[in-house]
Amino acid sequence: MNRVQPNAIAIAVIATAAAASLAPKVADAGYWSYNYSSPSSAWYKSIRTEYDPDSRRFLFDFTAGSGVNGYWLVLSPGPNPKGYAGELAILYLDANGLTANSTITPKLTVYGYNGQNGILSYMDGSQATGVQTPDRIFSSLNPDTTGTIMQLSANDTGGLRRFTVELDATVIQSYSPLHNGGAMGVDWTGVAFGQQLGAWFHPSSGTTTSYGTNPGSADFNWLTSFSYTGQASFDTTNLATQWVPGPGAAALLSLAGVVGGRQRRRR
């Protein structure tokens, strides 16, 4: 039997203790991810979305055929978002300036979703009778957006279009909605999702928009109209997502494996 040297035991103990001390900080580091592929579809050839619950980084990236130039999107932690008022964010992407073989920075506005099976959350914030004040959360037209936008692009490569939105979603996740529903047992989930994902996603073609232009008006730099000539739906419930460990968590697992392997070899 090989004798384990005392200094080897000490090194193993120290390394194991170090890994244990790092565990609370990095064991949960990572993000939830969902991927979808349908290459033959003209409306959504691929979809990739990610949410990091620690940093609140949010990504929605999708590709489509050459006719698509906008969308509206609501995500949930599982249920189909329709009907859940005051709990979820709705994103409007406006890329109507995109032409063949070009790249632009599209316009992005984010509101509280009113739960209705329609696109008017930008002007009516609630299902209540009448027109209620919209929950205006974020507009890329406003000057104070540099800390929120990580990527915002639309590009056409001759028949294939890609639309990328990546945000530090803190401004969305920390928002207190004017019209709160709480039907899912929570007050506000914004764009967050975990082990499951629900989606109400509609890419659009022939998208045309207008925005408030009066600096003294509440709708300045916000949507005042959103219309389209064609659209498709990707309405889903309880899609399974994947947990992708961050570099810190992977390093922790690697360290634990190295220590365990060295201990076994020295016995």
C-alpha positions as CSV (number, residue, x, y, z in Angstrom):
1,M,0.0,0.0,0.0
2,N,1.3,3.5,-0.9
3,R,1.6,5.9,2.0
4,V,-0.1,9.3,1.5
5,Q,2.4,12.0,2.2
6,P,1.3,14.5,4.9
7,N,1.9,17.5,2.7
8,A,-0.3,15.9,-0.1
9,I,-3.1,15.6,2.5
10,A,-2.7,19.2,3.5
11,I,-2.8,20.4,-0.1
12,A,-5.9,18.3,-0.8
13,V,-7.6,19.6,2.4
14,I,-6.7,23.3,1.5
15,A,-8.0,22.9,-2.1
16,T,-11.2,21.2,-1.0
17,A,-11.8,24.0,1.6
18,A,-11.1,26.6,-1.1
19,A,-13.6,25.0,-3.4
20,A,-16.2,24.9,-0.6
21,S,-15.6,28.5,0.2
22,L,-16.2,29.5,-3.4
23,A,-19.3,27.3,-3.8
24,P,-21.8,29.8,-2.5
25,K,-20.5,32.5,-4.9
26,V,-20.2,30.5,-8.1
27,A,-22.3,27.3,-7.8
28,D,-25.4,29.0,-9.2
29,A,-23.5,31.1,-11.8
30,G,-24.9,30.6,-15.2
31,Y,-28.0,31.2,-17.2
32,W,-31.2,29.5,-18.5
33,S,-31.3,29.0,-22.3
34,Y,-33.8,27.9,-24.9
35,N,-33.1,27.1,-28.6
36,Y,-35.5,26.4,-31.4
37,S,-34.7,25.7,-35.1
38,S,-37.0,25.5,-38.1
39,P,-34.8,26.3,-41.2
40,S,-37.7,26.1,-43.6
41,S,-39.8,28.7,-41.9
42,A,-39.9,32.2,-43.4
43,W,-41.0,33.7,-40.1
44,Y,-38.6,32.2,-37.5
45,K,-35.8,30.0,-38.8
46,S,-34.1,30.0,-35.4
47,I,-34.8,31.3,-31.9
48,R,-32.4,31.6,-29.0
49,T,-33.2,33.2,-25.7
50,E,-31.3,33.4,-22.5
51,Y,-31.8,34.8,-19.0
52,D,-29.2,35.0,-16.2
53,P,-31.0,35.3,-12.8
54,D,-27.9,36.8,-11.1
55,S,-26.8,39.5,-13.6
56,R,-30.3,39.9,-15.1
57,R,-28.7,39.6,-18.6
58,F,-31.5,38.9,-21.2
59,L,-31.0,37.8,-24.8
60,F,-33.4,37.2,-27.6
61,D,-31.9,36.4,-30.9
62,F,-33.8,35.1,-33.9
63,T,-33.4,34.7,-37.7
64,A,-36.1,34.9,-40.3
65,G,-36.7,35.4,-44.0
66,S,-36.3,38.7,-45.8
67,G,-39.9,39.9,-45.3
68,V,-39.7,40.2,-41.5
69,N,-39.0,43.7,-40.1
70,G,-40.4,43.7,-36.6
71,Y,-42.0,41.8,-33.8
72,W,-43.7,41.9,-30.4
73,L,-42.7,39.5,-27.7
74,V,-43.9,38.4,-24.2
75,L,-42.1,35.7,-22.2
76,S,-43.2,33.9,-19.0
77,P,-41.8,31.4,-16.6
78,G,-44.0,28.7,-18.1
79,P,-47.6,29.5,-19.0
80,N,-48.7,31.0,-22.2
81,P,-48.5,34.7,-21.4
82,K,-51.9,35.6,-22.8
83,G,-54.2,36.6,-20.0
84,Y,-51.5,37.4,-17.5
85,A,-51.9,41.1,-17.0
86,G,-49.5,43.3,-15.0
87,E,-46.9,40.6,-14.5
88,L,-44.9,40.4,-17.8
89,A,-43.0,42.8,-20.0
90,I,-43.9,43.1,-23.7
91,L,-41.1,44.1,-26.2
92,Y,-41.7,45.8,-29.5
93,L,-38.9,45.7,-32.0
94,D,-39.1,48.1,-35.0
95,A,-36.7,47.4,-37.8
96,N,-38.7,48.9,-40.7
97,G,-35.6,50.7,-42.0
98,L,-33.9,47.4,-42.8
99,T,-33.1,46.8,-46.5
100,A,-31.3,44.1,-48.4
101,N,-27.7,43.5,-47.4
102,S,-27.7,46.1,-44.7
103,T,-27.3,46.4,-40.9
104,I,-29.2,48.9,-38.7
105,T,-29.9,49.6,-35.1
106,P,-33.6,48.9,-34.7
107,K,-35.8,50.7,-32.2
108,L,-36.9,48.8,-29.0
109,T,-39.6,49.8,-26.6
110,V,-40.7,47.8,-23.5
111,Y,-44.0,48.1,-21.7
112,G,-45.9,46.2,-19.1
113,Y,-48.1,43.6,-20.9
114,N,-51.9,44.2,-20.4
115,G,-52.7,40.5,-20.9
116,Q,-54.8,40.9,-23.9
117,N,-54.6,39.0,-27.2
118,G,-53.6,42.1,-29.1
119,I,-50.7,44.5,-29.6
120,L,-52.0,47.6,-27.8
121,S,-50.2,47.4,-24.5
122,Y,-48.1,50.4,-25.7
123,M,-51.3,52.6,-25.5
124,D,-53.5,50.8,-23.0
125,G,-51.9,49.3,-19.9
126,S,-54.7,47.3,-18.5
127,Q,-57.7,45.0,-19.3
128,A,-59.9,47.4,-17.3
129,T,-62.7,49.2,-19.2
130,G,-61.5,52.2,-21.1
131,V,-58.0,53.1,-22.0
132,Q,-55.6,53.0,-19.1
133,T,-52.1,54.6,-18.8
134,P,-49.5,52.4,-20.5
135,D,-46.7,50.9,-18.4
136,R,-43.8,52.6,-20.1
137,I,-40.6,50.8,-19.0
138,F,-37.8,51.3,-21.6
139,S,-37.3,53.1,-24.9
140,S,-34.1,52.9,-26.9
141,L,-34.9,56.3,-28.2
142,N,-34.3,57.9,-24.8
143,P,-30.7,59.1,-24.2
144,D,-30.1,57.2,-20.9
145,T,-30.0,53.7,-22.4
146,T,-26.3,53.0,-22.6
147,G,-26.3,51.0,-19.4
148,T,-29.1,48.8,-20.5
149,I,-28.4,47.9,-24.1
150,M,-25.7,45.3,-24.6
151,Q,-26.6,44.4,-28.2
152,L,-29.3,45.8,-30.4
153,S,-29.0,45.0,-34.1
154,A,-30.9,43.9,-37.2
155,N,-29.0,42.7,-40.3
156,D,-29.9,41.3,-43.7
157,T,-27.5,39.1,-45.6
158,G,-29.6,38.7,-48.8
159,G,-32.5,36.4,-47.9
160,L,-31.7,35.9,-44.2
161,R,-32.4,38.4,-41.5
162,R,-31.1,38.3,-37.9
163,F,-32.5,40.3,-35.0
164,T,-30.5,40.5,-31.7
165,V,-31.6,42.1,-28.5
166,E,-29.3,41.7,-25.5
167,L,-30.0,43.8,-22.4
168,D,-29.0,44.3,-18.8
169,A,-32.7,43.8,-17.9
170,T,-32.4,45.4,-14.4
171,V,-34.6,48.3,-15.5
172,I,-37.3,45.8,-16.5
173,Q,-36.9,43.4,-13.6
174,S,-36.9,46.1,-10.9
175,Y,-40.0,47.9,-12.4
176,S,-43.1,48.3,-10.3
177,P,-46.1,48.1,-12.7
178,L,-49.0,50.5,-12.6
179,H,-51.4,47.7,-13.2
180,N,-50.5,44.6,-11.3
181,G,-52.2,41.3,-11.8
182,G,-50.5,38.6,-9.8
183,A,-52.4,35.7,-11.4
184,M,-49.3,33.4,-11.5
185,G,-48.8,33.9,-7.7
186,V,-46.1,36.5,-8.2
187,D,-46.2,40.2,-8.6
188,W,-43.8,40.8,-11.5
189,T,-41.6,38.5,-13.6
190,G,-40.7,40.9,-16.5
191,V,-38.7,38.9,-19.0
192,A,-37.4,36.3,-16.5
193,F,-37.8,32.6,-17.0
194,G,-36.2,29.4,-15.4
195,Q,-36.7,25.7,-16.0
196,Q,-39.7,26.4,-18.2
197,L,-40.6,29.0,-20.7
198,G,-43.8,30.3,-22.1
199,A,-43.8,32.6,-25.2
200,W,-46.2,34.8,-27.1
201,F,-44.0,35.9,-30.0
202,H,-45.2,37.4,-33.3
203,P,-42.7,38.4,-36.0
204,S,-44.2,40.9,-38.4
205,S,-43.7,42.1,-42.0
206,G,-44.7,45.4,-43.4
207,T,-44.1,46.9,-40.0
208,T,-44.8,50.6,-39.7
209,T,-44.6,52.7,-36.5
210,S,-44.7,56.2,-35.1
211,Y,-43.3,57.7,-32.0
212,G,-44.1,60.7,-29.9
213,T,-42.1,63.8,-31.0
214,N,-43.2,66.4,-28.5
215,P,-40.6,66.7,-25.8
216,G,-43.3,68.1,-23.4
217,S,-45.6,65.0,-23.9
218,A,-45.6,61.8,-21.9
219,D,-45.3,59.8,-25.1
220,F,-42.2,61.5,-26.3
221,N,-39.8,58.8,-27.7
222,W,-42.5,56.2,-27.1
223,L,-44.7,54.2,-29.6
224,T,-47.8,55.9,-30.7
225,S,-48.7,53.4,-33.4
226,F,-47.5,49.9,-34.4
227,S,-49.0,48.2,-37.5
228,Y,-48.1,45.5,-40.0
229,T,-49.3,43.8,-43.1
230,G,-48.4,40.2,-42.1
231,Q,-47.5,38.3,-39.0
232,A,-47.0,34.8,-37.6
233,S,-47.3,33.4,-34.2
234,F,-45.0,31.3,-31.9
235,D,-47.3,30.8,-28.9
236,T,-46.0,28.2,-26.5
237,T,-46.4,26.8,-23.0
238,N,-44.0,25.2,-20.6
239,L,-41.1,24.7,-22.9
240,A,-38.1,23.0,-21.2
241,T,-35.0,25.1,-21.0
242,Q,-31.4,24.2,-20.3
243,W,-29.2,25.5,-17.5
244,V,-25.8,26.6,-18.8
245,P,-23.2,26.9,-16.1
246,G,-21.0,30.0,-16.0
247,P,-17.2,29.9,-16.1
248,G,-17.0,30.1,-12.3
249,A,-19.2,27.1,-11.8
250,A,-17.3,25.1,-14.4
251,A,-14.0,26.0,-12.7
252,L,-15.3,24.9,-9.4
253,L,-16.3,21.5,-10.7
254,S,-12.9,21.2,-12.4
255,L,-11.1,22.0,-9.2
256,A,-13.1,19.4,-7.3
257,G,-12.4,16.8,-9.9
258,V,-8.6,17.5,-9.9
259,V,-8.5,17.2,-6.1
260,G,-10.5,14.0,-6.1
261,G,-8.4,12.5,-8.8
262,R,-5.1,13.3,-7.1
263,Q,-6.4,11.8,-3.8
264,R,-7.4,8.6,-5.6
265,R,-4.1,8.2,-7.4
266,R,-2.0,8.7,-4.2
267,R,-3.8,5.9,-2.3
